[in-house]
Amino acid sequence: MSTYSKEVFRKTLHVVVLFFTIFWFYMYEDWKKSVLTIAVVLIIVYPILLLLSKVPGMTKLVNARKTGEFANSFAALMIMFIVVASICWGWLGDRAIGIASIFAWGPGDAAAALIGKKFGSIKIGRKHKKSLQGSIAMFVFSFASVIAVYMVFGKYNVGFTVLAALLTAFVSATVELLVENGFDTFYCPVSAMGVLVYLR
């Protein structure tokens, strides 16, 4: 499997899990039950993924770029959901902001990785490992995703929705550019949440 094919596989899994977050937000009426379920899944699945990362024949499947990366990315994703759901749904009682925060990261992150690897000729970032094209893709997809979520929920008027999406997309793209080692899985949605909660 080529490096780009591995990245496609990795980001496809991210997007699939991303859409499952909608299910998690509506799995129970009580946010605490949903968060507890995710915590249990994390405790059970994370050690299994770590073990699989060391099993011959499985390493190519569960290691994207280095040993244990998929397991660590999974853990970051689950912890991120717990934080976002607890604050947005649990504290504020607002599922829409929680979902928008996660979608501000998910599609944009996938687009940044795939477009950046394919067309990223202008290298930027602290170590020049990321690309201008990837960051633009992150911004565009993040912007569109926040608008889509808010429009579906009928959250705000069009003008405010566009403003919120612009600011959130800018912050998300900036964080994605600066954060390394896959931790954008946590920091991008949490940063987006900070913007959306502040603007609510």
C-alpha positions in Angstrom: 0.0 0.0 0.0 1.5 3.4 -1.0 1.9 6.2 1.4 -0.9 8.2 -0.1 -3.2 5.1 0.0 -2.4 4.7 3.7 -3.4 8.3 4.2 -6.6 7.8 2.3 -7.4 4.8 4.5 -6.5 6.7 7.7 -8.6 9.7 6.9 -11.5 7.6 5.7 -11.6 6.0 9.2 -11.5 9.5 10.7 -14.5 10.6 8.7 -16.5 7.4 9.5 -15.8 7.9 13.2 -16.7 11.6 12.8 -20.2 10.8 11.6 -20.6 8.4 14.5 -20.3 11.4 16.8 -23.8 12.4 15.7 -25.0 9.0 16.9 -23.2 9.5 20.2 -24.8 12.9 20.7 -28.2 11.3 20.4 -27.5 7.8 21.7 -29.0 8.7 25.1 -31.1 11.6 26.4 -28.7 11.9 29.3 -25.3 13.3 28.2 -23.5 11.5 31.1 -24.5 8.1 29.8 -23.2 8.9 26.3 -19.9 10.2 27.7 -19.6 7.1 30.0 -20.1 4.8 27.0 -17.3 6.5 25.1 -15.0 6.3 28.2 -15.7 2.5 28.4 -15.0 2.1 24.7 -11.8 4.0 25.1 -10.6 1.8 28.0 -11.4 -1.4 26.1 -10.3 -0.6 22.6 -7.2 1.5 23.2 -5.1 -1.3 24.7 -6.2 -3.7 21.9 -5.1 -1.2 19.3 -1.7 -0.8 21.0 -1.3 -4.6 21.1 -2.2 -4.9 17.4 0.3 -2.3 16.5 3.0 -4.7 17.6 1.6 -7.9 16.0 3.4 -8.9 12.8 1.1 -8.6 9.8 -1.1 -6.1 11.6 1.4 -3.2 11.8 0.6 -1.8 8.4 -3.1 -1.7 9.2 -3.0 0.0 12.6 0.2 2.1 12.2 -0.3 5.1 9.9 3.2 6.7 10.1 4.7 5.3 13.3 4.1 2.6 15.8 0.9 3.2 17.9 -0.2 6.3 16.0 -3.6 4.9 15.2 -4.2 3.9 18.8 -3.1 7.3 20.0 -5.2 9.1 17.4 -8.2 7.0 18.5 -7.6 7.9 22.2 -7.3 11.6 21.3 -10.6 11.4 19.4 -12.4 9.7 22.2 -11.0 12.1 24.9 -11.9 15.0 22.6 -15.5 13.8 22.3 -15.7 13.5 26.1 -14.5 17.0 26.6 -16.7 18.6 23.9 -19.8 16.7 24.8 -19.4 17.4 28.5 -19.1 21.1 27.9 -21.5 21.7 25.0 -24.1 19.2 25.7 -23.7 18.6 29.5 -22.9 22.2 30.7 -24.5 24.3 28.0 -27.2 21.9 26.9 -26.4 22.6 23.3 -25.7 19.6 21.0 -25.4 21.8 17.9 -22.3 23.6 19.1 -20.7 20.3 20.1 -21.4 18.7 16.7 -20.3 21.9 14.9 -17.0 21.9 16.9 -16.2 18.4 15.8 -17.2 19.0 12.2 -15.1 22.1 12.1 -12.1 19.7 12.4 -13.1 16.4 10.7 -13.8 17.1 7.0 -11.2 19.9 7.0 -8.5 17.7 8.5 -9.1 15.0 5.9 -9.1 17.5 3.1 -5.9 19.1 4.4 -4.1 15.8 4.6 -5.2 14.4 1.2 -5.0 17.7 -0.8 -1.8 18.7 0.9 -0.1 15.4 0.1 -1.3 15.4 -3.5 -0.9 19.1 -4.4 1.0 20.6 -1.5 3.9 22.3 -3.3 4.2 25.3 -1.1 5.5 24.1 2.3 4.7 26.1 5.5 4.6 25.5 9.2 7.4 25.4 11.8 9.0 22.3 10.2 7.8 22.9 6.7 6.0 19.6 6.7 2.6 21.0 5.9 1.4 23.0 2.9 -0.4 26.1 2.0 -2.8 24.1 -0.2 -3.6 21.8 2.7 -4.3 24.7 5.1 -6.5 26.4 2.5 -8.4 23.1 2.2 -8.7 22.9 5.9 -10.2 26.4 6.1 -12.7 25.9 3.2 -14.0 22.5 4.5 -14.1 23.7 8.1 -16.0 26.9 7.0 -18.5 24.8 5.0 -19.0 22.2 7.7 -19.8 24.7 10.4 -22.3 26.5 8.1 -23.9 23.2 7.2 -24.3 22.1 10.8 -25.8 25.4 12.0 -28.1 25.6 9.0 -29.4 22.1 9.7 -30.1 23.0 13.3 -31.5 26.4 12.4 -29.2 27.7 15.0 -28.7 31.3 14.0 -29.4 33.7 11.1 -27.3 33.5 8.0 -25.1 36.5 8.7 -24.1 35.3 12.2 -23.7 31.8 10.9 -21.2 32.9 8.2 -19.3 35.1 10.7 -19.1 32.2 13.2 -18.0 29.8 10.5 -15.3 32.2 9.2 -13.8 32.7 12.7 -14.0 29.1 13.6 -12.4 28.0 10.2 -9.6 30.4 10.7 -8.8 29.2 14.2 -9.1 25.5 13.1 -6.8 25.9 10.1 -4.3 27.8 12.3 -4.3 25.1 15.0 -4.1 22.3 12.4 -1.0 24.0 10.9 0.8 24.5 14.2 0.0 21.3 16.1 2.0 18.2 15.2 2.1 14.5 15.9 -1.6 13.9 15.4 -2.7 16.0 18.4 -4.8 18.2 16.1 -7.5 15.5 16.6 -7.9 16.9 20.1 -6.8 20.6 19.8 -8.7 21.5 16.6 -12.2 20.6 17.8 -11.6 22.0 21.3 -10.3 25.3 19.8 -13.3 25.4 17.5 -15.5 24.8 20.5 -13.9 27.7 22.3 -14.8 30.1 19.4 -18.3 28.8 19.0 -19.0 28.9 22.8 -17.7 32.4 23.0 -19.9 33.6 20.1 -23.1 31.9 21.3 
